[in-house]
Structures are given as structure tokens and as C-alpha cells.
Amino acid sequence: MLNGETPLPQNGHRRNSMAAITGEAEAEAPGVVFVHGSPPFGLPFKDRLLSRFQLIHMSELPESSHVKVMLCMDHTPVTSQTLYKLPSLECIVASSAGVDHIDLTTCRLRGIAVANGSQAFSEDVADYAVALLMDVLRKISAGDRYLRSGLWSTKGDYPLGWKVGWYFLGRSCGRTRIQMTWLLLQLGRKRVGIVGLGNIGSEVAKRLVAFGCGIAYNSRKKRSSVSFPYYADVCDLAANSDILVICCALTSETHHIINKDVMTALGKEGVIINVGRGSLINEKELVQFLVEGQIREAFEALQELAIANLEAFFSNKPLLSPI
């Protein structure tokens, strides 16, 4: 559901109203799936799909198609023109997490339910987000480049990075190890602001809590099921964070949601990890900030989810990952 917009429908909104099935409709009975798009290496789980459904492609569509469900592969655009050719379409199952290639406005107007693959990717993307964060804070890649270039022999050891979780300011001043441990816990934690606390954002939070990070978030609305601090404004979230992890979907509302105002609020020592679409960040402004030193630097599960969404549609049950 997008901000201020009517939610896309769940499956079953129209099918219960069918009083009879004509002979022509029987030829396109439940179980027929229109496959939109051709991955470069072929349909990856074609055999599994064929064991459950009848698959057809665009060239095989009749003049007046009664196909009710589409499986959209990769990021093949689903435009209003595509949807016009499918007047009986009721459901789109996307193989990707993002749905910015699908005309959601037309889907909403026509009552077409849309499901994506975000649940299948959530844990994998969250792992990458944390790995990228560790790489930046611990300077793993930068240290590797420094070593391979041979600079260590002339410039000495590469400077150490930061802990992912707890951190402290100042020097030991002769304190014992126990005193320093106590001081470490008193002076605070790395504050991570998550933009988009959906499936992926929640998995990122789960992992970073284990590191001892403090979590806050921005999302379309406050979630009563979590206790993390909520900020309705991304600039306010950035001002109260050391790190921003961008996990939200790309929509007209979130395009360039990370801009110079947000980066200024994050500060010169801030870190941004983006595991969403590139256009979530104003890249020109980001490059300028980096140059000027104003800021520091599932596949099997997807198959299961796509098939489960298709089976849910044909069983007249709610989709597992609706948009």
C-alpha cells in the first residue's frame, strides 16, 4: 500500500461473484499462468511450474484472453498497454522484491492483486546489508586495497576501523580493563536508522540488535508491533543516527528520499548503506558530499514463494506476499 492510496486488493475479490463458466472460459480454467518476460537463461523453475500449472506466453495469447494470473519474471515492464491485452487479469505474481516496473495505478483501478518476492529475499539482503556495514566500519576492503598496493611498507599500518555495535569516545587515561568496559557500556551504542521497516528492514534490525546497535526507523506508518523509536521524518531519523540503512521500496514518494538535507543531518561521520533501488538516493548530491568529505564513506526461497502465491490464487486464498 502506498501513502494515502487505496490498497491493492487481495485475491478472491471477484472470483466469488462468478455465477457460471462459459465454454470459452473453461479453456482458460484456473491453472493457466501467463509468463511475462524471458530471463536470459530460461525460466529457472519451469519444470516445477509445469507440474502445477499450464504456462503460456504473449505470442500464445488469444485475441480476447481470459487469463487471470500473470507471473512476471525479472524486471520486465508491466505497462498499461500490457494490462490492456489482459482484460480478465486478476493477479500478478512478481519474481522480484521491487515492483516499480509494474503499473500499480492501473492495477489498483482494475482491482488486480499484486504479490512480490520480498519475503524470499529478505534474509539474504539483510545479510548483505550487515556485511556492507561491517566492511565500511572495519575498513576491510579499504585495508585490503592498502595492503595490495604496498603502501604499508612506506606509510605504516592502516588505521583501525570501528566496532559495529558498542563504541566509546576519549582515551583510557590509565583506567583498568574493567573500568573501561563499564565506560564503554555507559557511553552508548552505534545508532542505526532503518528507512523502511518491512520484511528486509526487520531482518536487518534483528541482526544489528545482536551486535548491540541501537535501532530507530522511518516507515509509512508507525508499527505497534515493535518497540524501536519511530521518526515520521527521515531528516529527524538521520539527525539521531550514526548509520542509515535504506530498505524501502522505490515509489514516487521515496524517489530521492535520501538527499542533501538528510545527508547533512546525518553528519560527516555518517554511513549510508543502501540495499534498495539506486534512485532512493540523489546520487549527484551523494557524490558531492563524498568528494567534499561531508560524509564517510534466496533463490530457492523465491521459487517457493512464487509457486505459493500462484497456488493461493487458484485456491481462492489470500496471497502470501501482497503489495
PAZA-989165 format. One record per residue (C-alpha): residue in three letters; x, y, z. Coordinates in pm, whole numbers. Layout:
N
REC  aa      u      v      w
REC Ala      X      Y      Z
...
This chain:
323
REC  aa      u      v      w
REC Met      0      0      0
REC Leu    137    342    -95
REC Asn     95    655    116
REC Gly   -258    788    106
REC Glu   -366    546   -163
REC Thr   -623    272   -175
REC Pro   -459    -65   -102
REC Leu   -429   -317   -379
REC Pro   -693   -591   -350
REC Gln   -642   -936   -204
REC Asn   -726  -1243   -407
REC Gly  -1087  -1359   -407
REC His  -1244  -1015   -455
REC Arg  -1407  -1103   -786
REC Arg  -1389  -1477   -829
REC Asn  -1662  -1548   -575
REC Ser  -1900  -1343   -787
REC Met  -1873  -1575  -1088
REC Ala  -2209  -1745  -1131
REC Ala  -2119  -1963  -1429
REC Ile  -1829  -2058  -1651
REC Thr  -1873  -2045  -2024
REC Gly  -1724  -2297  -2263
REC Glu  -1465  -2042  -2368
REC Ala  -1369  -1972  -2006
REC Glu  -1328  -2344  -1942
REC Ala  -1045  -2341  -2196
REC Glu   -876  -2082  -1973
REC Ala   -972  -2251  -1645
REC Pro   -786  -2186  -1317
REC Gly   -436  -2322  -1350
REC Val   -338  -2122  -1660
REC Val    -47  -1886  -1591
REC Phe     71  -1617  -1833
REC Val    452  -1591  -1810
REC His    560  -1234  -1880
REC Gly    926  -1185  -1966
REC Ser   1201  -1420  -2075
REC Pro   1504  -1449  -1843
REC Pro   1833  -1470  -2041
REC Phe   1899  -1828  -1922
REC Gly   1543  -1953  -1949
REC Leu   1271  -1993  -1689
REC Pro   1466  -2114  -1383
REC Phe   1195  -2334  -1228
REC Lys    995  -2421  -1538
REC Asp    964  -2791  -1451
REC Arg    819  -2713  -1109
REC Leu    570  -2471  -1260
REC Leu    465  -2715  -1533
REC Ser    388  -2978  -1273
REC Arg    125  -2744  -1124
REC Phe     13  -2501  -1394
REC Gln    -37  -2456  -1767
REC Leu    210  -2193  -1889
REC Ile    151  -1964  -2186
REC His    346  -1669  -2329
REC Met    246  -1345  -2502
REC Ser    265  -1500  -2851
REC Glu     19  -1768  -2740
REC Leu   -248  -1533  -2605
REC Pro   -582  -1540  -2792
REC Glu   -744  -1221  -2920
REC Ser   -974  -1198  -2618
REC Ser   -769  -1351  -2339
REC His   -935  -1494  -2028
REC Val   -604  -1541  -1846
REC Lys   -645  -1441  -1482
REC Val   -291  -1459  -1340
REC Met     49  -1337  -1461
REC Leu    394  -1450  -1346
REC Cys    625  -1152  -1410
REC Met    988  -1258  -1442
REC Asp   1281  -1034  -1351
REC His   1203   -666  -1414
REC Thr   1008   -700  -1737
REC Pro    783   -388  -1751
REC Val    412   -440  -1696
REC Thr    263   -129  -1857
REC Ser    -95    -17  -1903
REC Gln    -67   -142  -2264
REC Thr     33   -488  -2140
REC Leu   -257   -492  -1896
REC Tyr   -496   -378  -2171
REC Lys   -423   -703  -2356
REC Leu   -529   -899  -2048
REC Pro   -885   -781  -1972
REC Ser   -958  -1071  -1733
REC Leu   -635  -1041  -1531
REC Glu   -689  -1059  -1154
REC Cys   -343  -1125  -1010
REC Ile     25  -1051  -1084
REC Val    298  -1252   -908
REC Ala    635  -1076   -945
REC Ser    963  -1267   -906
REC Ser   1140   -954   -775
REC Ala   1121   -763   -449
REC Gly   1076   -428   -624
REC Val    757   -356   -815
REC Asp    842    -20   -972
REC His    831   -191  -1315
REC Ile    459   -267  -1267
REC Asp    187     -8  -1335
REC Leu     37    -22   -985
REC Thr   -202    264  -1058
REC Thr   -373     68  -1335
REC Cys   -369   -245  -1118
REC Arg   -539    -55   -839
REC Leu   -803     89  -1070
REC Arg   -880   -252  -1219
REC Gly   -869   -439   -890
REC Ile   -568   -652   -983
REC Ala   -389   -804   -683
REC Val     -7   -787   -687
REC Ala    241  -1003   -493
REC Asn    620   -971   -490
REC Gly    921  -1178   -383
REC Ser   1037   -966    -92
REC Gln    989  -1238    170
REC Ala   1218  -1473    -22
REC Phe   1495  -1215    -49
REC Ser   1465  -1062    300
REC Glu   1722  -1268    487
REC Asp   1976  -1265    203
REC Val   1951   -889    152
REC Ala   1974   -831    527
REC Asp   2292  -1040    537
REC Tyr   2442   -826    261
REC Ala   2338   -505    437
REC Val   2515   -609    757
REC Ala   2817   -735    560
REC Leu   2846   -399    381
REC Leu   2820   -216    711
REC Met   3090   -431    868
REC Asp   3309   -376    563
REC Val   3277      3    590
REC Leu   3320     26    968
REC Arg   3601   -229    993
REC Lys   3761    -95    669
REC Ile   3804   -446    532
REC Ser   3803   -366    160
REC Ala   3995    -42    210
REC Gly   4257   -223    419
REC Asp   4287   -495    155
REC Arg   4350   -235   -116
REC Tyr   4605    -61    107
REC Leu   4791   -388    164
REC Arg   4791   -496   -201
REC Ser   4920   -157   -313
REC Gly   5225   -195    -86
REC Leu   5164    133     96
REC Trp   5209    -35    434
REC Ser   5586    -54    373
REC Thr   5618    326    337
REC Lys   5321    466    528
REC Gly   5291    211    807
REC Asp   4989     22    934
REC Tyr   4643    104    804
REC Pro   4427    273   1070
REC Leu   4183     55   1259
REC Gly   3810     76   1199
REC Trp   3512     93   1434
REC Lys   3310   -165   1618
REC Val   2973   -239   1462
REC Gly   2796   -223   1796
REC Trp   2927    -53   2108
REC Tyr   3164    241   2083
REC Phe   3332    494   2316
REC Leu   3492    836   2295
REC Gly   3812    954   2458
REC Arg   4119    774   2591
REC Ser   4172    520   2868
REC Cys   4354    768   3097
REC Gly   4505    481   3296
REC Arg   4172    309   3367
REC Thr   4166    -64   3428
REC Arg   4009   -304   3176
REC Ile   3701   -343   3398
REC Gln   3665     35   3429
REC Met   3700     75   3053
REC Thr   3437   -197   2990
REC Trp   3196    -13   3220
REC Leu   3275    318   3046
REC Leu   3224    151   2709
REC Leu   2872     43   2806
REC Gln   2789    383   2953
REC Leu   2889    598   2655
REC Gly   2645    449   2411
REC Arg   2592    237   2102
REC Lys   2609    278   1728
REC Arg   2273    427   1635
REC Val   2128    273   1321
REC Gly   1835    433   1143
REC Ile   1644    199    912
REC Val   1443    359    632
REC Gly   1165    111    559
REC Leu   1094   -141    836
REC Gly    933   -401    611
REC Asn   1047   -760    561
REC Ile   1406   -665    478
REC Gly   1430   -380    727
REC Ser   1304   -603   1008
REC Glu   1566   -868    927
REC Val   1838   -601    926
REC Ala   1719   -477   1266
REC Lys   1718   -832   1407
REC Arg   2082   -881   1305
REC Leu   2208   -543   1427
REC Val   2036   -575   1765
REC Ala   2258   -880   1819
REC Phe   2562   -657   1761
REC Gly   2441   -421   2034
REC Cys   2327   -143   1800
REC Gly   2051     98   1887
REC Ile   1772     83   1627
REC Ala   1528    352   1513
REC Tyr   1322    361   1196
REC Asn   1119    554    943
REC Ser    833    389    758
REC Arg    498    473    601
REC Lys    343    449    945
REC Lys    440    360   1299
REC Arg    435    -11   1374
REC Ser    270   -103   1703
REC Ser    441   -445   1699
REC Val    794   -304   1751
REC Ser    945   -102   2032
REC Phe   1208     83   1827
REC Pro   1180    464   1820
REC Tyr    982    586   1518
REC Tyr   1056    903   1319
REC Ala    798   1022   1069
REC Asp   1058   1246    903
REC Val   1374   1095    750
REC Cys   1579   1404    838
REC Asp   1489   1360   1205
REC Leu   1589    993   1182
REC Ala   1923   1089   1024
REC Ala   1991   1352   1290
REC Asn   1956   1082   1556
REC Ser   2159    814   1376
REC Asp   2521    730   1304
REC Ile   2424    496   1019
REC Leu   2132    486    775
REC Val   2029    158    615
REC Ile   1792    213    322
REC Cys   1547    -76    278
REC Cys   1230     86    143
REC Ala   1065     28   -194
REC Leu   1112    279   -475
REC Thr    791    476   -535
REC Ser    712    830   -643
REC Glu    712    923   -273
REC Thr   1051    764   -194
REC His   1238    876   -509
REC His   1549   1065   -384
REC Ile   1427   1024    -24
REC Ile   1795   1046     74
REC Asn   1901   1395    -36
REC Lys   2142   1666     78
REC Asp   1918   1762    372
REC Val   1919   1405    503
REC Met   2295   1369    448
REC Thr   2360   1699    625
REC Ala   2151   1582    920
REC Leu   2344   1252    929
REC Gly   2674   1439    956
REC Lys   3033   1399    835
REC Glu   3090   1072   1023
REC Gly   2767    922    892
REC Val   2746    599    693
REC Ile   2477    513    438
REC Ile   2405    154    335
REC Asn   2154    123     50
REC Val   2011   -221    -30
REC Gly   1716    -76   -221
REC Arg   1694     86   -564
REC Gly   1967    335   -656
REC Ser   1714    612   -719
REC Leu   1624    619   -349
REC Ile   1937    834   -314
REC Asn   2010   1155   -501
REC Glu   2340   1023   -634
REC Lys   2468   1356   -765
REC Glu   2432   1510   -419
REC Leu   2586   1198   -260
REC Val   2894   1219   -485
REC Gln   2931   1586   -398
REC Phe   2916   1506    -25
REC Leu   3175   1229    -62
REC Val   3415   1445   -268
REC Glu   3386   1732    -21
REC Gly   3430   1499    278
REC Gln   3089   1585    420
REC Ile   3002   1219    474
REC Arg   3201    894    528
REC Glu   3205    668    339
REC Ala   1750  -1668   -184
REC Phe   1686  -1815   -493
REC Glu   1524  -2136   -376
REC Ala   1305  -1942   -134
REC Leu   1194  -1718   -420
REC Gln   1075  -2021   -618
REC Glu    875  -2145   -320
REC Leu    716  -1806   -267
REC Ala    623  -1755   -634
REC Ile    462  -2100   -653
REC Ala    285  -2050   -319
REC Asn    137  -1720   -443
REC Leu     15  -1887   -764
REC Glu   -139  -2177   -571
REC Ala   -304  -1935   -327
REC Phe   -465  -1751   -618
REC Phe   -604  -2067   -776
REC Ser   -725  -2189   -434
REC Asn   -905  -1857   -379
REC Lys   -692  -1787    -70
REC Pro   -509  -1465     31
REC Leu   -173  -1406   -139
REC Leu    129  -1472     78
REC Ser    319  -1154    -13
REC Pro     64   -896   -134
REC Ile    167   -540   -217
